[in-house]
């Protein structure tokens, strides 16, 4: 999900704050889950709610998959049609392909951890998450450096709205919404609160309280 604070009428170029927050939430979650599972694997932490960890990992992998599917199927065609030779998306597309087996492996390892939690099942999961974290960090840095400027210069606000609607349809709002809002800076949240659909913002606030309880069970 990419929930952009600005409406199409308020800007002459796409507002990328929503996708930026989604990227930030993704990096934060993969990183802290890698640290959590590494601590369990090393015996420094005992996981009190392993099934919640498994559930969180499954939802996160689903969220990452949906995010990159929307980029492949909706965003990249729009960027290519709008910018043509100004952008080369081949490396980013290759990264997305490389993500698929990683996400499948993490989902499988998370299921095993939920059934038999402990250092033996946490160790391979921690390694897989560390690998995913590195790939995601590098991929997002490349995307934001090489593509965001192209989007701002060449993609219309109307076409960007199509991308955001596709992302919202693909995502799980009860999970993605609180994570994205939680990743917002103070200035981003103020803008979001001022300009977002009040019903959507109210729903995300409601889900955020539930999500915080979920996070406490996962991360302590």
C-alpha positions as CSV (number, residue, x, y, z in Angstrom):
1,X,0.0,0.0,0.0
2,X,1.2,3.5,-0.8
3,X,-1.1,6.1,0.9
4,X,-0.1,9.5,-0.4
5,X,-1.1,12.5,1.7
6,X,-1.6,14.8,-1.3
7,X,-4.4,14.7,-3.7
8,X,-3.9,14.9,-7.4
9,X,-5.3,18.5,-7.5
10,X,-2.8,19.9,-5.1
11,X,0.4,19.3,-7.1
12,X,1.7,19.4,-10.7
13,X,4.0,16.4,-10.0
14,X,3.4,13.1,-8.3
15,X,3.7,13.1,-4.5
16,X,6.0,10.2,-3.6
17,X,5.7,10.5,0.2
18,X,3.5,7.5,0.4
19,X,5.8,5.1,-1.4
20,X,8.8,6.6,0.5
21,X,7.1,5.7,3.8
22,X,6.2,2.3,2.5
23,X,9.9,1.7,1.6
24,X,10.9,2.9,5.1
25,X,8.5,0.7,6.8
26,X,9.7,-2.3,4.8
27,X,13.4,-1.7,5.6
28,X,12.6,-1.1,9.3
29,X,10.5,-4.3,9.7
30,X,12.9,-6.6,7.9
31,X,15.8,-5.2,9.8
32,X,14.3,-5.5,13.3
33,X,12.9,-9.0,12.5
34,X,16.4,-10.1,11.5
35,X,17.8,-8.7,14.7
36,X,15.1,-10.4,16.8
37,X,15.6,-13.8,15.2
38,X,19.4,-13.5,15.5
39,X,19.0,-12.8,19.2
40,X,16.8,-16.0,19.5
41,X,19.3,-18.0,17.5
42,X,22.1,-16.8,19.8
43,X,20.2,-17.6,23.0
44,X,20.1,-13.9,24.0
45,X,16.3,-13.7,23.7
46,X,13.5,-16.2,24.4
47,X,10.5,-15.7,22.1
48,X,7.3,-15.6,24.2
49,X,4.9,-15.5,21.2
50,X,6.4,-17.5,18.3
51,X,3.1,-17.9,16.5
52,X,2.8,-14.1,16.4
53,X,6.3,-13.8,15.0
54,X,5.3,-16.3,12.3
55,X,2.1,-14.4,11.5
56,X,4.0,-11.1,11.3
57,X,6.6,-12.6,9.0
58,X,3.9,-14.1,6.7
59,X,2.1,-10.7,6.5
60,X,5.3,-8.9,5.8
61,X,6.4,-11.2,3.0
62,X,2.9,-10.9,1.5
63,X,3.1,-7.1,1.8
64,X,6.6,-7.0,0.1
65,X,5.3,-9.3,-2.7
66,X,2.3,-7.1,-3.3
67,X,4.4,-3.9,-3.3
68,X,6.8,-5.2,-6.0
69,X,4.0,-6.8,-8.0
70,X,2.3,-3.5,-8.3
71,X,5.6,-1.9,-9.4
72,X,6.1,-4.6,-12.0
73,X,2.6,-4.7,-13.4
74,X,1.4,-1.1,-13.0
75,X,4.2,1.4,-12.1
76,X,7.0,0.2,-14.5
77,X,4.7,0.2,-17.6
78,X,3.6,3.7,-16.7
79,X,7.2,4.9,-16.2
80,X,8.3,3.3,-19.5
81,X,5.4,4.8,-21.4
82,X,6.0,8.2,-19.9
83,X,9.8,8.4,-19.8
84,X,10.9,6.0,-22.5
85,X,14.7,6.1,-22.9
86,X,15.1,8.3,-19.8
87,X,15.0,5.2,-17.6
88,X,16.3,1.6,-17.5
89,X,14.3,-0.6,-15.2
90,X,16.0,-3.9,-16.0
91,X,18.1,-4.1,-12.8
92,X,15.1,-3.3,-10.6
93,X,13.1,-5.9,-12.4
94,X,15.8,-8.4,-11.8
95,X,15.8,-7.6,-8.1
96,X,12.1,-8.2,-8.0
97,X,12.7,-11.7,-9.5
98,X,15.4,-12.4,-7.0
99,X,13.0,-11.5,-4.2
100,X,10.5,-14.2,-5.0
101,X,12.5,-17.3,-3.8
102,X,13.8,-15.3,-0.8
103,X,10.2,-14.5,0.3
104,X,9.1,-18.1,-0.2
105,X,12.0,-19.4,1.8
106,X,11.4,-16.9,4.7
107,X,7.7,-17.9,4.7
108,X,8.6,-21.6,5.0
109,X,11.2,-21.0,7.7
110,X,8.8,-18.8,9.6
111,X,6.2,-21.6,9.6
112,X,8.9,-24.0,10.9
113,X,9.8,-21.5,13.7
114,X,6.2,-21.1,14.7
115,X,5.8,-24.9,15.1
116,X,9.1,-25.5,16.9
117,X,10.5,-22.2,18.2
118,X,14.1,-22.1,19.4
119,X,17.7,-21.4,18.3
120,X,17.8,-24.2,15.7
121,X,14.8,-22.9,13.8
122,X,15.6,-19.2,14.4
123,X,19.2,-19.4,13.0
124,X,18.3,-20.1,9.3
125,X,15.5,-17.6,9.5
126,X,17.8,-14.9,10.9
127,X,20.3,-15.5,8.1
128,X,17.5,-15.4,5.4
129,X,16.2,-12.1,6.9
130,X,19.6,-10.5,7.0
131,X,20.1,-11.4,3.3
132,X,16.6,-10.0,2.5
133,X,17.4,-6.8,4.4
134,X,20.6,-6.2,2.4
135,X,18.8,-6.8,-0.9
136,X,15.8,-4.6,0.1
137,X,18.1,-1.8,1.3
138,X,20.2,-1.8,-1.9
139,X,17.1,-2.1,-4.2
140,X,15.2,0.7,-2.5
141,X,18.3,3.0,-2.6
142,X,18.7,2.3,-6.3
143,X,15.0,2.8,-7.0
144,X,14.8,6.1,-5.1
145,X,18.0,7.4,-6.6
146,X,17.4,6.4,-10.2
147,X,13.6,6.4,-10.7
148,X,12.0,8.9,-8.3
149,X,13.4,11.9,-10.2
150,X,12.2,10.3,-13.5
151,X,8.7,9.8,-12.0
152,X,8.5,13.4,-10.8
153,X,9.6,14.8,-14.2
154,X,7.7,12.5,-16.6
155,X,4.8,10.7,-14.9
156,X,1.5,12.7,-14.6
157,X,-0.3,13.1,-11.3
158,X,-3.3,11.3,-12.9
159,X,-1.1,8.3,-13.8
160,X,0.5,8.3,-10.3
161,X,-3.0,8.1,-8.8
162,X,-3.6,4.9,-10.8
163,X,-0.5,3.4,-9.2
164,X,-1.5,4.4,-5.7
165,X,-5.0,3.0,-6.2
166,X,-3.6,-0.3,-7.5
167,X,-1.2,-0.4,-4.4
168,X,-4.1,0.2,-2.0
169,X,-6.2,-2.6,-3.7
170,X,-3.3,-5.1,-3.5
171,X,-2.3,-4.3,0.1
172,X,-3.8,-5.4,3.4
173,X,-4.8,-2.1,4.9
174,X,-5.1,-3.4,8.5
175,X,-1.4,-4.4,8.3
176,X,0.2,-2.0,5.8
177,X,-1.7,1.2,7.0
178,X,-0.4,1.3,10.6
179,X,3.2,0.3,9.5
180,X,3.3,3.1,6.9
181,X,1.9,5.7,9.2
182,X,4.3,4.5,11.9
183,X,7.2,5.1,9.6
184,X,6.2,8.7,8.9
185,X,8.2,11.6,10.1
186,X,6.5,14.2,12.2
187,X,6.1,16.5,9.1
188,X,4.8,13.6,6.9
189,X,2.3,12.7,9.5
190,X,1.1,16.3,9.9
191,X,0.6,16.5,6.1
192,X,-1.2,13.1,6.1
193,X,-3.5,14.2,8.9
194,X,-4.3,17.4,7.1
195,X,-4.9,16.0,3.6
196,X,-5.9,12.3,3.8
197,X,-9.4,11.0,3.5
198,X,-10.8,11.3,7.1
199,X,-12.5,7.9,6.9
200,X,-9.3,6.3,5.8
201,X,-7.2,8.0,8.4
202,X,-9.8,7.1,11.1
203,X,-9.6,3.4,10.0
204,X,-5.8,3.5,10.1
205,X,-5.8,5.0,13.6
206,X,-8.2,2.3,14.8
207,X,-6.0,-0.4,13.2
208,X,-2.9,1.2,14.6
209,X,-4.0,0.5,18.2
210,X,-4.5,-3.2,17.3
211,X,-1.2,-3.3,15.4
212,X,0.7,-1.9,18.4
213,X,-0.5,-4.8,20.5
214,X,0.5,-7.2,17.8
215,X,4.0,-5.5,17.7
216,X,4.4,-5.8,21.5
217,X,3.7,-9.6,21.3
218,X,6.3,-9.9,18.5
219,X,9.0,-7.6,19.5
220,X,8.4,-7.3,23.3
